[in-house]
Amino acid sequence: MDVVVTGIGLVSSLGTNLKTSWHSLVAGNSGVRVRQPFLELKPRPLALITQQPAHLSYLTELVVSSAIKDAGLKLPLPECGVVIGSSRTHQASWENLARQYQSQYDLQQLEHWLETLPHTPAIAVAHQIGAKNAVLAPMAACATGLWAIAQAYELIQIGQCQSAIAGAVEAAITPLTLTGFQKMGALAQTGAYPFDRNREGLVLGEGAAVFVLESAKSAQERQAKIYGQILGFGLTCDAYHANMPEPRSTSAIAAVKQCLERSKLSPTDIDYIHAHGTATKLNDQNEANLLQTVFPQGVAVSSTKGATGHTLGASGALGTAFCLMALHHQLLPPCVGLQVPEFDLDFVNTSRQGKIHSTLCLSFGFGGQNAVVGLGKFRH
């Protein structure tokens, strides 16, 4: 059964909707700015949506409403599936609670603690759209967004539902998250420069991307706009280290090959790859080696994290949205921040027109989580 995308909602440091974010991206702009949202921590480059860190519940409601409106659907949607993931979920709320507990213990502060559990973004979306079908809340580190899309794809494939709301939301800029990445030595000092010889590390960002997935039959029956088709996916785990990729990328390569096989594609069929491209030394080195091993010279590659920052669990969902826009507009988004490439790949330095039929979106997360989704133009 063919599964297509009929609606996209996106919010990022580039803009509060899909259109604004896309136009800013293809213009080569970046949402990364030096900020100091927490007085106890020094200023550093961050990719905030507004001047202060966003609230997860606000992002979730906004992005889902945008996706449903874009798809031309009307609420309620009782038969719709829901797959919404997040790697940090309500961590900001728990940090606030911990600070209040240290200053004065007040049981009143615990009144709404159930609303901050990891699965609550998915439950909130089910309430928002009136869904009474399957509700899933995947957590797979930075691979979460692609896991959500893969799970929604399977729900439709097996006939559990004819449509599903899928994606990921992340409001991850908190003191603990910043301090943790700083202790690892993973944070950039001036900006995000994916695959650049002088890259410094990642820049934390916040954002969300949510999709309306439908069976092609359902979409065609209601004459919906179709951005593209989910062709297949690959999901593996390194089982190697808590926060370092397996040096030979064996499991990551297996995920790519799994996705290609399920998508009925060969490496030469791929016109564009949205790389994970975190701008850290290890990730970019390993990912470049993977791309050089699996794909022929000349396939276009870019990472958009130089523009949006690294939105952790939502990063794969944002990448998927940009892949679908590339298919829709036949325009490749640039690798913002890349000045001096370290690797021999066909990087998209500035927006590039092209014949784009098939794309891959790659995500690699802590714990060795590897996720790949294949996307293509829908052929009626």
N, C-alpha and C positions, 0 to 999 in steps of 0.2 A: 504494500500500500504506500503510495507516495504521500509524503508529509511536507507541507509548504508553510511559509511564514507570511501571514497576512497583516500583521501589525507589529510595530516596534515603538517602545517607549524608552527614552534614554535621557539621563541627566549626568553631566560631568562638569569638571572645572572649565570646560570649553563653552558650556551653555546649559540652560535648564530644559532644553528639548532636543530632539534628534536633529532637526533642520539646522539650528544654530550651531550645535556641536560639529556636525559634518562640514558645514561651510567654513567654520573656523579651522578645522583640521586640514582640509584640502588647501587652505590658504597658507598653511605652514605655521600657524599660530600655536602658542603653548599656554596652558593654564597654570603653569608652575610659577610661583612667586615666593619670595622670601617672606615668611610669616612668623609670628610669635603668638599663637593662640593660647599658650599656657605660660604665665609669667615665670613659673619655676623652671622652665626650660628655655634654652637660648633660641634665638631666631634661626630658622633653617628653611630651605626650599620645600614647599608643600604645594599640592594641587587641591585647593579648597574650592567648593562651589560658590560660597559667598565669603564674607570676611571671617566668619567663625565656623567651627565644625558643625556639620549638618546633623539633624536628628534622624535616626533610622526610620522611624515610623512615617515621618514626613516624606522622605525619599521613596519609600515603598508605595505609599498611596499615590504620590505624584506620577511615578513611572508606570504604574499599572493603569491608572486612568488614561494616560497618554497612549498606551498600547491599545487599549480597548477602543478608544476614540479613533485611532489610526486605522484599526481593523474594520470600523463601521459596525461594531456590535452594540447591542442594547442590553442593559442590566435588567433583571438578574440573569445569571448564566448557570443554572443549577447542574447541568450535565457536564460542565467544563472541568477538566482536571487542573490541579495547581501544583507546580514544582518550583518553589522559590528557595534559593540557598543563600547562605552568607557565611563567611569564615569567622567573622568577629561578632556578628549579630549585635546584641545589646551590651557589649563590653563597656561602652561609655557609661551606661546606667549603673553597672556593677561597680565601676571605679568611683562614681559619685557616692554610691551607697557606702563603699568602704571608707571614704573620707568622712562622711557623716557619722559613721559608726565610731571612728577614732575620736571625733570631737565630742559627741554625746550620743549615747545609745538611746534610740527612740523607736519603739515598736511601730509607731505610725509610719515610719519610713519603709517598713516591710509590707505595707498594705497592698501594693500593686506588684510584688515581686514576681508573681506568676506570669505577668505580661512581659517579662524580660528573659524568659527561657529561650534557648537556641532556636526552637521551632516556631516561635511566635510570628515572625514575618510571614511565613507560609499560611498560618492560621488567620492572620490579619487580612491577607489577600482573599482567602476563602470567604471570610465575612464580608469583605468589600464588594465582591462580585456575586455573592449568594451561591457559591459552589457547594454541591453536595456529593461530588464525586471524589476520587482519590486526591489526597493532599500529601505531598512529600516535601521534605526539608533537608536536602543533601548538604553535607559539610565535607569538603575535600581540599582544604587549604586554598591555594590560588587556582586550583583546577575546578573549583565549585561551580562556576558559571557554566562551563561546558558539561559537567556532570548533570546539571539541571536540564539542559537542553536535550542531552542523550536520554535521560529518564522520561521526559515528556514525549519525545519521539517514540520511545518504546510503548508508552501507555496508548498512544494512538495506533501504533502498529498491531498491538494485540487486541484492539477493539474495546479497550476499557473506556475510551471516550473518543469523540470525533474532533475535539479541540482541547487545547490546554494552554494555560498561562505559565510561561517558563522563563527563568532568568535568575539574576542574583542582585543583591543590594549590599552596599558596604559603606558604613560611616566609621571608618577605622582609625581616624586621627584622634588618638587619645594619648595621655601621658605615658601609660604603660606600654602601648604599642610602639610609640616613638623611642622610649627608653630601651625596650627590648631589641629593636633593630639597631639602635646606636651601639649597644653593648656587643652586638655581633659584628660591628664594623661594616654594616651593609648600606648605611645611608650616605647619600651624596652630600657634598658641601656647597655646591653652587647650582647644580641642575641635573637633569636626566639626559644622558647621551647614549642611547642604545647602540651597541656594536661599534662604538667609537674607540679608537686607540687610547684616548684620554678619559674614558668613562670612569666615573667615581663611585657609582652605586645607585641604588634606587631612590626615587622620590615618592613618598607616600601620597596617595590621592584618595578621593572619595567619589562615589558615583554609583550608578545602577543602570542596568539594561534588562528589559523584560520584553518577551515576544508572545504573540498569539500564534501558536502552531495549530494547524488544521489538516485533516485529511484533504487531499487534492479534490476529492469528490465534493466534500462539504464546501470548500472554497469556491469551486466552480458553480455549484448550484446556487449560491447566493451572489455570484458574479463579483467576488471580492478581488481587490488589488493583491497581486502576489509579488513579493520581493524576491523570492527564490525558494529553493527546495533544500531540505535537509537530506543529504545523500547517504550519510553513514557516520559512524563514530568509532573511536578506539580508546579504550581505558585500560591502563596497566599501572603497576606500582613497582618501584625499584626494590623495596625491602632492603635498603642499603644503609641509610643514615637519616637522622631526624631532620637535618636541614642542608645537607649537601647532596647534589645529584651524583648518581653513579657515573664514574669517570668515563666509561666506554659507551654510555647512553644506550645500553642494550635494550632495556625495558622501554625507554622512550621511543627508540626506533621501532620496536615491536608495536607500540600504540599507533604510530604513523602507518605502518604496513597493514595493521588490522583495519584502520579506517579506510585506507585505499581499497582493500579487498572488499569490504562491506559496501563501499560506494561504487564498486565496479569501475575503478579508475586505476591507471598506471601513473607512476611519477611524472611521465612526460605529458599527461593530460592536465596537470595543474598549472594554472596561469598566474596564480598569486598566492603567497603564503603570508598570513598575518602571524608573525612570530611572537613568542612570549616576550623576548627582548627586554629584560628588566634593567639592563645597564649595569649589572654586577659583573665582576670579573669572571666568576665561575659559570654562571648561567649562560652568558653570551658566548663564551668559549665553547661550552658543551653543545649549545644549540647550533652554533655555526658548523661545528664538526658533524652534527646530525644532518643538517641540510646538505652539506657537501657530500655526505656519504650516500644519501637516499635519492637526491634529486639531481637532474642534469643541470649543467651550467646554463644560466640564462633565465631561470624562473624568478619572477619578481618577488622581493621580500621587503617587508617593513614592519616595524614595531611602532605602535602609536603611544607608548608610555612616555615618550619625551614630551607629548602634548597633554595627556590626561593624568600623568603620574601613574604609579602602580596602585590600582584599586583592589589589590589582593583578590578576594573571592569573586569580585564582580569583573575582574579584568578580562576573563574569557568571554563573558557576555558582551562587554563593550567591543571586544575584538570581533565577535560574531556580527554585531550590528554594523560595524564598519565594513566587514566583508560583504554583507548583504547590500549595503549602499554602493559598494564598488561594483557589484554585479548589476545593480539597478541603474547606475549612472554610467557604467563602463569607464570608471575613473579610479585609478589606484591612489590610495592615501599615502602621504610621505612619511618617511622615518624622521620625524622632527627631532632635532638635537644632534643628529649624526653629521659630523664635519669631516673627520678623517677615518674612514673605515679601516678596521683592523683585519677584516676577513674578505676573502675573494668571493663575494656574492653579488647578485644583481640587486643592490639596494635601491629603493625608490627614494631619491633625494628630494625631488619636488613632484607634485601631483602629475600623474601621467595617464593620458588616454590610452586605451588598449582594448583588444578583443578578449573579454573575460568571460569564460564559460564555467570554470570550476576553480574553487578556492579551498584552502585549508586554514583553520584557525587552531593554533597550538597553545596549550597551557601546561605549565609544570609547577607543582606545588611542593611545599615542605612535606617530608615523609616519603618523598619519591612518587608523588601523585602525578601521573602523566595522562593528559586528555587531549584528544584531537577530534575535531568535527569537520566533515566535508560538506561544502555548500555549492550549489550550482544554480544556473538559470533554469526555471521551470519550463519544460517543453509540453505544451498542451497535447 
